[in-house]
Amino acid sequence: MQRGAPADATQLSQHLQALAGEGIEIIAEALLPGETWRDGLADDLALSSRDVTRGLADTWRVTSYSGLQQHSHSTLLDAMPSFDIDAAGEEGSAEEAALTPHHFPRGAAPGTFLHGLFESIDFAESPDDIWLEDQLQQNGYALSWLPVLRQWISRVLQTPLNAQGLTLSEIKMNERLIEMEFYLPVSNLLTAAKLDDVLRRHDALSQRAPALDFRQVQGMLKGFIDLVFRWQGKYYLLDYKSNWLGDSHADYTPQAMQQAMIDHRYDLQYQLYTLALHRYLQHRLRDYDYQRDFGGVFYLFLRGMDGTSPHNGIFATRPSEAFVNEINALFGNIEEM
């Protein structure tokens, strides 16, 4: 009608009138007043919901070592698996004048900072001072800690971990697996009583620890192992601990470390980590054999390592094969998931 040209309402009306003639009539009607739309539903329509007839206590969930070792039924730590339970409650008083590993700030944040340092460095080389300075500044620590950290890291790397002379400095980068994340299937319904019974029958530390108390669980157990490494053909797991046990290396005796392990239920931690690594190696190594291939567990209490002895500052153990087989059966076969 407009022959491709723009037109306003008046021009459009003119074009329409031009079409009027034989067989065509133009009729203009006024707009009808609007009315309120209604959907037609009755005002008194009764609504109802279905009744819940089953129990709502679902046992399937993702939990963690921290969730299992708490002496309550709280699921807070299940929702916060990265919470640093290792250092919680260890905040020190005002920073003292002495600059030693024993006086380095305590608590969750310093513990995470120290973990990060050892996860980032090459054990075969001394850390670069510029890098250490940058780490201190980014985390809000005074640069006066730089020489302390340099010597501290070097001492930890050179301290023998066992009677055979193993040191971290000997572990090559290609034989390290840092922060190994795992999801461990829990196909059987796991209760605190059943797990506690297995731990106490196989581990002297667990016998001295308070009873486990967690809400029964089925699902997945999530965790991170600080370090998995291979040495002389065997595989080991290692965990860094920043716990403060005293003002000198002499305070980090085997007895003191055992008590710290019991207080924090680190026995449960390395037992679960051993099971996770055991299952991992079963899938990755041909003809895997626990006795031949699994070397053991190291817990390094970083503040207590004096650079000379595998006794002060180092907790080492190796769960028995009978224990691993029993806890493996307790968690259930992966194929059942």
Stockholm file with secondary structure:
# STOCKHOLM 1.0

chainA/1-337         MQRGAPADATQLSQHLQALAGEGIEIIAEALLPGETWRDGLADDLALSSRDVTRGLADTWRVTSYSGLQQHSHSTLLDAMPSFDIDAAGEEGSAEEAALTPHHFPRGAAPGTFLHGLFESIDFAESPDDIWLEDQLQQNGYALSWLPVLRQWISRVLQTPLNAQGLTLSEIKMNERLIEMEFYLPVSNLLTAAKLDDVLRRHDALSQRAPALDFRQVQGMLKGFIDLVFRWQGKYYLLDYKSNWLGDSHADYTPQAMQQAMIDHRYDLQYQLYTLALHRYLQHRLRDYDYQRDFGGVFYLFLRGMDGTSPHNGIFATRPSEAFVNEINALFGNIEEM
#=GR chainA/1-337 SS CCTTCCCCHHHHHHHHHHHCBTTBCCCCCCCCCCCCCCCCCCTTCCCCCCCCCSCCCCCEEEEEHHHHHSBSCCCHHHHCTTCCTTTTTCCCSSCCSCCSGGGSCCSHHHHHHHHHHHHHSCTTSCCCHHHHHHHHHHTTCCGGGHHHHHHHHHHHHHSCCSTTCCCGGGCCGGGEEEEEEEEEEEEEEECHHHHHHHHHHHCHHHHHSCCCBCCCEEEEEEEEEEEEEEETTEEEEEEEECCCCCSSGGGCCHHHHHHHHHHHTHHHHHHHHHHHHHHHHHHHSTTCCHHHHEEEEEEEEGGGCCSSCSSTTEEEECCCHHHHHHHHHHHCCGGGC
#=GC SS_cons         CCTTCCCCHHHHHHHHHHHCBTTBCCCCCCCCCCCCCCCCCCTTCCCCCCCCCSCCCCCEEEEEHHHHHSBSCCCHHHHCTTCCTTTTTCCCSSCCSCCSGGGSCCSHHHHHHHHHHHHHSCTTSCCCHHHHHHHHHHTTCCGGGHHHHHHHHHHHHHSCCSTTCCCGGGCCGGGEEEEEEEEEEEEEEECHHHHHHHHHHHCHHHHHSCCCBCCCEEEEEEEEEEEEEEETTEEEEEEEECCCCCSSGGGCCHHHHHHHHHHHTHHHHHHHHHHHHHHHHHHHSTTCCHHHHEEEEEEEEGGGCCSSCSSTTEEEECCCHHHHHHHHHHHCCGGGC
//
